[in-house]
Amino acid sequence: MIVVGCFLVTICTRAVTRCISIFFVEFQTYFAQDYARTAWIHSIADCATMLCAPLGSFISNRVSCQVGIMLGGMLASTGLILSSFATSLEHLYLSLGVLTGLGFALCYSPAIAMCHML
């Protein structure tokens, strides 16, 4: 069950960051912005996920992997919900990019570590 749970965490974190690009055309049209400004959403989400991954490891080592994953899940879902109310690209940079990316970072590292601890 641990491996299945970690597999689902990995699918959710990596698949969502890869699938953000599906909405690029809609973001460009809705916010009337060019591709370069819209591409920052995906870049910030990936950057936050990878740069904050050591924070996820730190939290899982200090507290527990379960706490890190739950905290990351709450942050990521909050970021995704807030991004649905976005009125500008800057709002998406913060909600979908930073907040969701930070949540994914807190989930991803402990999920991988839990599989290695088995």
CNS distance restraints for C-alpha pairs under 8 A (distance, minus, plus):
assign (resid   1 and name CA) (resid   5 and name CA) 6.02 0.50 0.50
assign (resid   2 and name CA) (resid   6 and name CA) 6.08 0.50 0.50
assign (resid   2 and name CA) (resid 114 and name CA) 7.50 0.50 0.50
assign (resid   2 and name CA) (resid 115 and name CA) 7.28 0.50 0.50
assign (resid   3 and name CA) (resid   7 and name CA) 5.94 0.50 0.50
assign (resid   3 and name CA) (resid 115 and name CA) 6.06 0.50 0.50
assign (resid   4 and name CA) (resid   8 and name CA) 6.23 0.50 0.50
assign (resid   5 and name CA) (resid   9 and name CA) 6.24 0.50 0.50
assign (resid   6 and name CA) (resid  10 and name CA) 6.13 0.50 0.50
assign (resid   6 and name CA) (resid 111 and name CA) 4.93 0.50 0.50
assign (resid   6 and name CA) (resid 112 and name CA) 6.85 0.50 0.50
assign (resid   6 and name CA) (resid 114 and name CA) 7.45 0.50 0.50
assign (resid   6 and name CA) (resid 115 and name CA) 7.09 0.50 0.50
assign (resid   7 and name CA) (resid  11 and name CA) 6.16 0.50 0.50
assign (resid   7 and name CA) (resid 111 and name CA) 7.95 0.50 0.50
assign (resid   8 and name CA) (resid  12 and name CA) 6.05 0.50 0.50
assign (resid   9 and name CA) (resid  13 and name CA) 6.08 0.50 0.50
assign (resid   9 and name CA) (resid 107 and name CA) 6.89 0.50 0.50
assign (resid   9 and name CA) (resid 108 and name CA) 6.86 0.50 0.50
assign (resid   9 and name CA) (resid 111 and name CA) 6.77 0.50 0.50
assign (resid  10 and name CA) (resid  14 and name CA) 5.91 0.50 0.50
assign (resid  10 and name CA) (resid  15 and name CA) 7.92 0.50 0.50
assign (resid  10 and name CA) (resid 108 and name CA) 6.24 0.50 0.50
assign (resid  10 and name CA) (resid 111 and name CA) 7.27 0.50 0.50
assign (resid  11 and name CA) (resid  15 and name CA) 5.44 0.50 0.50
assign (resid  11 and name CA) (resid  16 and name CA) 7.96 0.50 0.50
assign (resid  12 and name CA) (resid  16 and name CA) 5.87 0.50 0.50
assign (resid  13 and name CA) (resid  17 and name CA) 6.50 0.50 0.50
assign (resid  13 and name CA) (resid 104 and name CA) 5.49 0.50 0.50
assign (resid  13 and name CA) (resid 107 and name CA) 7.65 0.50 0.50
assign (resid  13 and name CA) (resid 108 and name CA) 6.84 0.50 0.50
assign (resid  14 and name CA) (resid  18 and name CA) 6.27 0.50 0.50
assign (resid  15 and name CA) (resid  19 and name CA) 5.97 0.50 0.50
assign (resid  16 and name CA) (resid  20 and name CA) 6.23 0.50 0.50
assign (resid  17 and name CA) (resid  42 and name CA) 6.79 0.50 0.50
assign (resid  17 and name CA) (resid  45 and name CA) 6.79 0.50 0.50
assign (resid  17 and name CA) (resid  46 and name CA) 6.73 0.50 0.50
assign (resid  18 and name CA) (resid  42 and name CA) 7.94 0.50 0.50
assign (resid  19 and name CA) (resid  23 and name CA) 7.85 0.50 0.50
assign (resid  20 and name CA) (resid  24 and name CA) 7.30 0.50 0.50
assign (resid  20 and name CA) (resid  42 and name CA) 6.34 0.50 0.50
assign (resid  21 and name CA) (resid  39 and name CA) 7.88 0.50 0.50
assign (resid  21 and name CA) (resid  42 and name CA) 6.90 0.50 0.50
assign (resid  23 and name CA) (resid  27 and name CA) 6.00 0.50 0.50
assign (resid  24 and name CA) (resid  28 and name CA) 6.04 0.50 0.50
assign (resid  24 and name CA) (resid  35 and name CA) 7.57 0.50 0.50
assign (resid  24 and name CA) (resid  38 and name CA) 6.50 0.50 0.50
assign (resid  24 and name CA) (resid  39 and name CA) 7.36 0.50 0.50
assign (resid  25 and name CA) (resid  29 and name CA) 6.15 0.50 0.50
assign (resid  26 and name CA) (resid  30 and name CA) 5.89 0.50 0.50
assign (resid  27 and name CA) (resid  31 and name CA) 5.80 0.50 0.50
assign (resid  27 and name CA) (resid  32 and name CA) 7.70 0.50 0.50
assign (resid  27 and name CA) (resid  33 and name CA) 7.66 0.50 0.50
assign (resid  27 and name CA) (resid  38 and name CA) 6.81 0.50 0.50
assign (resid  28 and name CA) (resid  32 and name CA) 5.27 0.50 0.50
assign (resid  28 and name CA) (resid  33 and name CA) 4.90 0.50 0.50
assign (resid  28 and name CA) (resid  34 and name CA) 6.03 0.50 0.50
assign (resid  28 and name CA) (resid  35 and name CA) 6.76 0.50 0.50
assign (resid  28 and name CA) (resid  38 and name CA) 6.47 0.50 0.50
assign (resid  29 and name CA) (resid  33 and name CA) 7.05 0.50 0.50
assign (resid  31 and name CA) (resid  87 and name CA) 7.99 0.50 0.50
assign (resid  31 and name CA) (resid  88 and name CA) 6.52 0.50 0.50
assign (resid  31 and name CA) (resid  89 and name CA) 6.98 0.50 0.50
assign (resid  33 and name CA) (resid  37 and name CA) 6.52 0.50 0.50
assign (resid  33 and name CA) (resid  38 and name CA) 6.72 0.50 0.50
assign (resid  34 and name CA) (resid  38 and name CA) 6.39 0.50 0.50
assign (resid  35 and name CA) (resid  39 and name CA) 5.90 0.50 0.50
assign (resid  36 and name CA) (resid  40 and name CA) 6.87 0.50 0.50
assign (resid  37 and name CA) (resid  41 and name CA) 7.96 0.50 0.50
assign (resid  37 and name CA) (resid  89 and name CA) 7.97 0.50 0.50
assign (resid  38 and name CA) (resid  89 and name CA) 7.21 0.50 0.50
assign (resid  39 and name CA) (resid  43 and name CA) 6.45 0.50 0.50
assign (resid  40 and name CA) (resid  44 and name CA) 5.84 0.50 0.50
assign (resid  40 and name CA) (resid  93 and name CA) 7.22 0.50 0.50
assign (resid  41 and name CA) (resid  45 and name CA) 6.26 0.50 0.50
assign (resid  41 and name CA) (resid  89 and name CA) 7.96 0.50 0.50
assign (resid  41 and name CA) (resid  92 and name CA) 6.66 0.50 0.50
assign (resid  41 and name CA) (resid  93 and name CA) 5.34 0.50 0.50
assign (resid  41 and name CA) (resid  96 and name CA) 6.91 0.50 0.50
assign (resid  41 and name CA) (resid  97 and name CA) 5.42 0.50 0.50
assign (resid  42 and name CA) (resid  46 and name CA) 6.17 0.50 0.50
assign (resid  42 and name CA) (resid  97 and name CA) 6.70 0.50 0.50
assign (resid  43 and name CA) (resid  47 and name CA) 5.94 0.50 0.50
assign (resid  43 and name CA) (resid  97 and name CA) 7.62 0.50 0.50
assign (resid  44 and name CA) (resid  48 and name CA) 5.88 0.50 0.50
assign (resid  44 and name CA) (resid  93 and name CA) 6.85 0.50 0.50
assign (resid  44 and name CA) (resid  97 and name CA) 4.83 0.50 0.50
assign (resid  44 and name CA) (resid  98 and name CA) 6.35 0.50 0.50
assign (resid  44 and name CA) (resid 101 and name CA) 7.49 0.50 0.50
assign (resid  45 and name CA) (resid  49 and name CA) 6.10 0.50 0.50
assign (resid  45 and name CA) (resid  96 and name CA) 6.70 0.50 0.50
assign (resid  45 and name CA) (resid  97 and name CA) 3.92 0.50 0.50
assign (resid  45 and name CA) (resid  98 and name CA) 5.88 0.50 0.50
assign (resid  45 and name CA) (resid 100 and name CA) 6.78 0.50 0.50
assign (resid  45 and name CA) (resid 101 and name CA) 4.50 0.50 0.50
assign (resid  45 and name CA) (resid 102 and name CA) 7.93 0.50 0.50
assign (resid  46 and name CA) (resid  50 and name CA) 6.20 0.50 0.50
assign (resid  46 and name CA) (resid  97 and name CA) 7.70 0.50 0.50
assign (resid  46 and name CA) (resid 101 and name CA) 6.47 0.50 0.50
assign (resid  47 and name CA) (resid  51 and name CA) 5.82 0.50 0.50
assign (resid  47 and name CA) (resid 101 and name CA) 7.51 0.50 0.50
assign (resid  48 and name CA) (resid  52 and name CA) 5.70 0.50 0.50
assign (resid  48 and name CA) (resid  97 and name CA) 7.17 0.50 0.50
assign (resid  48 and name CA) (resid  98 and name CA) 5.87 0.50 0.50
assign (resid  48 and name CA) (resid 101 and name CA) 4.87 0.50 0.50
assign (resid  48 and name CA) (resid 102 and name CA) 5.64 0.50 0.50
assign (resid  48 and name CA) (resid 105 and name CA) 7.24 0.50 0.50
assign (resid  49 and name CA) (resid  53 and name CA) 6.06 0.50 0.50
assign (resid  49 and name CA) (resid 101 and name CA) 4.53 0.50 0.50
assign (resid  49 and name CA) (resid 102 and name CA) 5.59 0.50 0.50
assign (resid  49 and name CA) (resid 103 and name CA) 7.65 0.50 0.50
assign (resid  49 and name CA) (resid 104 and name CA) 5.78 0.50 0.50
assign (resid  49 and name CA) (resid 105 and name CA) 4.43 0.50 0.50
assign (resid  50 and name CA) (resid 105 and name CA) 6.54 0.50 0.50
assign (resid  51 and name CA) (resid 105 and name CA) 7.92 0.50 0.50
assign (resid  52 and name CA) (resid  56 and name CA) 6.78 0.50 0.50
assign (resid  52 and name CA) (resid 102 and name CA) 6.23 0.50 0.50
assign (resid  52 and name CA) (resid 105 and name CA) 5.55 0.50 0.50
assign (resid  52 and name CA) (resid 106 and name CA) 7.46 0.50 0.50
assign (resid  53 and name CA) (resid  57 and name CA) 6.46 0.50 0.50
assign (resid  53 and name CA) (resid 105 and name CA) 4.56 0.50 0.50
assign (resid  53 and name CA) (resid 106 and name CA) 6.34 0.50 0.50
assign (resid  53 and name CA) (resid 108 and name CA) 7.25 0.50 0.50
assign (resid  53 and name CA) (resid 109 and name CA) 5.90 0.50 0.50
assign (resid  54 and name CA) (resid  58 and name CA) 6.07 0.50 0.50
assign (resid  54 and name CA) (resid 109 and name CA) 7.55 0.50 0.50
assign (resid  55 and name CA) (resid  59 and name CA) 6.17 0.50 0.50
assign (resid  55 and name CA) (resid 105 and name CA) 7.57 0.50 0.50
assign (resid  55 and name CA) (resid 106 and name CA) 6.82 0.50 0.50
assign (resid  56 and name CA) (resid  60 and name CA) 6.13 0.50 0.50
assign (resid  56 and name CA) (resid  68 and name CA) 6.30 0.50 0.50
assign (resid  56 and name CA) (resid 105 and name CA) 5.89 0.50 0.50
assign (resid  56 and name CA) (resid 106 and name CA) 4.01 0.50 0.50
assign (resid  56 and name CA) (resid 107 and name CA) 6.82 0.50 0.50
assign (resid  56 and name CA) (resid 108 and name CA) 7.54 0.50 0.50
assign (resid  56 and name CA) (resid 109 and name CA) 5.75 0.50 0.50
assign (resid  56 and name CA) (resid 110 and name CA) 6.43 0.50 0.50
assign (resid  57 and name CA) (resid  61 and name CA) 6.03 0.50 0.50
assign (resid  57 and name CA) (resid 106 and name CA) 7.48 0.50 0.50
assign (resid  57 and name CA) (resid 109 and name CA) 5.71 0.50 0.50
assign (resid  57 and name CA) (resid 110 and name CA) 6.01 0.50 0.50
assign (resid  58 and name CA) (resid  62 and name CA) 6.08 0.50 0.50
assign (resid  59 and name CA) (resid  63 and name CA) 5.76 0.50 0.50
assign (resid  59 and name CA) (resid  64 and name CA) 6.92 0.50 0.50
assign (resid  59 and name CA) (resid  65 and name CA) 7.56 0.50 0.50
assign (resid  59 and name CA) (resid  67 and name CA) 7.92 0.50 0.50
assign (resid  59 and name CA) (resid  68 and name CA) 5.87 0.50 0.50
assign (resid  59 and name CA) (resid 106 and name CA) 7.88 0.50 0.50
assign (resid  60 and name CA) (resid  64 and name CA) 4.41 0.50 0.50
assign (resid  60 and name CA) (resid  65 and name CA) 4.28 0.50 0.50
assign (resid  60 and name CA) (resid  66 and name CA) 7.46 0.50 0.50
assign (resid  60 and name CA) (resid  67 and name CA) 7.01 0.50 0.50
assign (resid  60 and name CA) (resid  68 and name CA) 5.35 0.50 0.50
assign (resid  60 and name CA) (resid 110 and name CA) 5.92 0.50 0.50
assign (resid  61 and name CA) (resid  65 and name CA) 7.18 0.50 0.50
assign (resid  63 and name CA) (resid  67 and name CA) 6.79 0.50 0.50
assign (resid  63 and name CA) (resid  68 and name CA) 7.70 0.50 0.50
assign (resid  64 and name CA) (resid  68 and name CA) 6.44 0.50 0.50
assign (resid  65 and name CA) (resid  69 and name CA) 6.16 0.50 0.50
assign (resid  65 and name CA) (resid 110 and name CA) 5.14 0.50 0.50
assign (resid  65 and name CA) (resid 111 and name CA) 7.26 0.50 0.50
assign (resid  65 and name CA) (resid 113 and name CA) 7.94 0.50 0.50
assign (resid  65 and name CA) (resid 114 and name CA) 7.00 0.50 0.50
assign (resid  66 and name CA) (resid  70 and name CA) 6.07 0.50 0.50
assign (resid  66 and name CA) (resid 110 and name CA) 7.80 0.50 0.50
assign (resid  67 and name CA) (resid  71 and name CA) 5.98 0.50 0.50
assign (resid  68 and name CA) (resid  72 and name CA) 6.01 0.50 0.50
assign (resid  68 and name CA) (resid 106 and name CA) 5.63 0.50 0.50
assign (resid  68 and name CA) (resid 107 and name CA) 6.29 0.50 0.50
assign (resid  68 and name CA) (resid 110 and name CA) 6.68 0.50 0.50
assign (resid  69 and name CA) (resid  73 and name CA) 6.00 0.50 0.50
assign (resid  69 and name CA) (resid 106 and name CA) 6.00 0.50 0.50
assign (resid  69 and name CA) (resid 107 and name CA) 4.29 0.50 0.50
assign (resid  69 and name CA) (resid 108 and name CA) 7.63 0.50 0.50
assign (resid  69 and name CA) (resid 110 and name CA) 6.57 0.50 0.50
assign (resid  69 and name CA) (resid 111 and name CA) 7.18 0.50 0.50
assign (resid  70 and name CA) (resid  74 and name CA) 6.22 0.50 0.50
assign (resid  70 and name CA) (resid 107 and name CA) 7.43 0.50 0.50
assign (resid  71 and name CA) (resid  75 and name CA) 6.24 0.50 0.50
assign (resid  71 and name CA) (resid 103 and name CA) 7.21 0.50 0.50
assign (resid  71 and name CA) (resid 106 and name CA) 7.06 0.50 0.50
assign (resid  71 and name CA) (resid 107 and name CA) 7.79 0.50 0.50
assign (resid  72 and name CA) (resid  76 and name CA) 5.98 0.50 0.50
assign (resid  72 and name CA) (resid 102 and name CA) 7.13 0.50 0.50
assign (resid  72 and name CA) (resid 103 and name CA) 3.86 0.50 0.50
assign (resid  72 and name CA) (resid 104 and name CA) 5.92 0.50 0.50
assign (resid  72 and name CA) (resid 105 and name CA) 7.02 0.50 0.50
assign (resid  72 and name CA) (resid 106 and name CA) 4.56 0.50 0.50
assign (resid  72 and name CA) (resid 107 and name CA) 4.99 0.50 0.50
assign (resid  73 and name CA) (resid  77 and name CA) 6.00 0.50 0.50
assign (resid  73 and name CA) (resid 103 and name CA) 5.92 0.50 0.50
assign (resid  73 and name CA) (resid 104 and name CA) 7.18 0.50 0.50
assign (resid  73 and name CA) (resid 106 and name CA) 7.90 0.50 0.50
assign (resid  73 and name CA) (resid 107 and name CA) 6.58 0.50 0.50
assign (resid  74 and name CA) (resid  78 and name CA) 6.01 0.50 0.50
assign (resid  74 and name CA) (resid 103 and name CA) 7.11 0.50 0.50
assign (resid  75 and name CA) (resid  79 and name CA) 6.12 0.50 0.50
assign (resid  75 and name CA) (resid  99 and name CA) 6.32 0.50 0.50
assign (resid  75 and name CA) (resid 100 and name CA) 6.29 0.50 0.50
assign (resid  75 and name CA) (resid 102 and name CA) 7.19 0.50 0.50
assign (resid  75 and name CA) (resid 103 and name CA) 4.65 0.50 0.50
assign (resid  76 and name CA) (resid  80 and name CA) 6.18 0.50 0.50
assign (resid  76 and name CA) (resid  99 and name CA) 6.35 0.50 0.50
assign (resid  76 and name CA) (resid 100 and name CA) 4.08 0.50 0.50
assign (resid  76 and name CA) (resid 101 and name CA) 6.97 0.50 0.50
assign (resid  76 and name CA) (resid 102 and name CA) 7.15 0.50 0.50
assign (resid  76 and name CA) (resid 103 and name CA) 4.29 0.50 0.50
assign (resid  76 and name CA) (resid 104 and name CA) 6.13 0.50 0.50
assign (resid  77 and name CA) (resid  81 and name CA) 6.06 0.50 0.50
assign (resid  77 and name CA) (resid 100 and name CA) 7.08 0.50 0.50
assign (resid  77 and name CA) (resid 103 and name CA) 7.93 0.50 0.50
assign (resid  78 and name CA) (resid  82 and name CA) 6.02 0.50 0.50
assign (resid  78 and name CA) (resid  99 and name CA) 7.70 0.50 0.50
assign (resid  78 and name CA) (resid 100 and name CA) 7.46 0.50 0.50
assign (resid  79 and name CA) (resid  83 and name CA) 6.03 0.50 0.50
assign (resid  79 and name CA) (resid  95 and name CA) 4.65 0.50 0.50
assign (resid  79 and name CA) (resid  96 and name CA) 5.51 0.50 0.50
assign (resid  79 and name CA) (resid  99 and name CA) 5.10 0.50 0.50
assign (resid  79 and name CA) (resid 100 and name CA) 4.73 0.50 0.50
assign (resid  80 and name CA) (resid  84 and name CA) 6.56 0.50 0.50
assign (resid  80 and name CA) (resid  95 and name CA) 6.82 0.50 0.50
assign (resid  80 and name CA) (resid  96 and name CA) 5.90 0.50 0.50
assign (resid  80 and name CA) (resid 100 and name CA) 6.40 0.50 0.50
assign (resid  81 and name CA) (resid  85 and name CA) 7.30 0.50 0.50
assign (resid  82 and name CA) (resid  86 and name CA) 6.87 0.50 0.50
assign (resid  82 and name CA) (resid  95 and name CA) 6.01 0.50 0.50
assign (resid  82 and name CA) (resid  96 and name CA) 7.83 0.50 0.50
assign (resid  83 and name CA) (resid  91 and name CA) 7.10 0.50 0.50
assign (resid  83 and name CA) (resid  92 and name CA) 5.62 0.50 0.50
assign (resid  83 and name CA) (resid  95 and name CA) 5.32 0.50 0.50
assign (resid  83 and name CA) (resid  96 and name CA) 5.61 0.50 0.50
assign (resid  86 and name CA) (resid  91 and name CA) 5.56 0.50 0.50
assign (resid  86 and name CA) (resid  92 and name CA) 6.07 0.50 0.50
assign (resid  87 and name CA) (resid  91 and name CA) 6.67 0.50 0.50
assign (resid  88 and name CA) (resid  92 and name CA) 6.70 0.50 0.50
assign (resid  89 and name CA) (resid  93 and name CA) 6.12 0.50 0.50
assign (resid  90 and name CA) (resid  94 and name CA) 6.44 0.50 0.50
assign (resid  91 and name CA) (resid  95 and name CA) 6.05 0.50 0.50
assign (resid  92 and name CA) (resid  96 and name CA) 5.06 0.50 0.50
assign (resid  92 and name CA) (resid  97 and name CA) 6.45 0.50 0.50
assign (resid  93 and name CA) (resid  97 and name CA) 4.72 0.50 0.50
assign (resid  93 and name CA) (resid  98 and name CA) 6.48 0.50 0.50
assign (resid  94 and name CA) (resid  98 and name CA) 4.90 0.50 0.50
assign (resid  94 and name CA) (resid  99 and name CA) 6.19 0.50 0.50
assign (resid  95 and name CA) (resid  99 and name CA) 5.05 0.50 0.50
assign (resid  95 and name CA) (resid 100 and name CA) 6.33 0.50 0.50
assign (resid  96 and name CA) (resid 100 and name CA) 5.16 0.50 0.50
assign (resid  96 and name CA) (resid 101 and name CA) 7.14 0.50 0.50
assign (resid  97 and name CA) (resid 101 and name CA) 5.58 0.50 0.50
assign (resid  98 and name CA) (resid 102 and name CA) 5.92 0.50 0.50
assign (resid  99 and name CA) (resid 103 and name CA) 6.24 0.50 0.50
assign (resid 100 and name CA) (resid 104 and name CA) 6.15 0.50 0.50
assign (resid 101 and name CA) (resid 105 and name CA) 6.17 0.50 0.50
assign (resid 102 and name CA) (resid 106 and name CA) 6.35 0.50 0.50
assign (resid 103 and name CA) (resid 107 and name CA) 6.38 0.50 0.50
assign (resid 104 and name CA) (resid 108 and name CA) 5.85 0.50 0.50
assign (resid 105 and name CA) (resid 109 and name CA) 6.49 0.50 0.50
assign (resid 106 and name CA) (resid 110 and name CA) 7.04 0.50 0.50
assign (resid 107 and name CA) (resid 111 and name CA) 6.18 0.50 0.50
assign (resid 108 and name CA) (resid 112 and name CA) 6.38 0.50 0.50
assign (resid 109 and name CA) (resid 113 and name CA) 6.19 0.50 0.50
assign (resid 110 and name CA) (resid 114 and name CA) 5.98 0.50 0.50
assign (resid 111 and name CA) (resid 115 and name CA) 6.67 0.50 0.50
assign (resid 112 and name CA) (resid 116 and name CA) 6.65 0.50 0.50
assign (resid 113 and name CA) (resid 117 and name CA) 6.25 0.50 0.50
assign (resid 114 and name CA) (resid 118 and name CA) 6.75 0.50 0.50
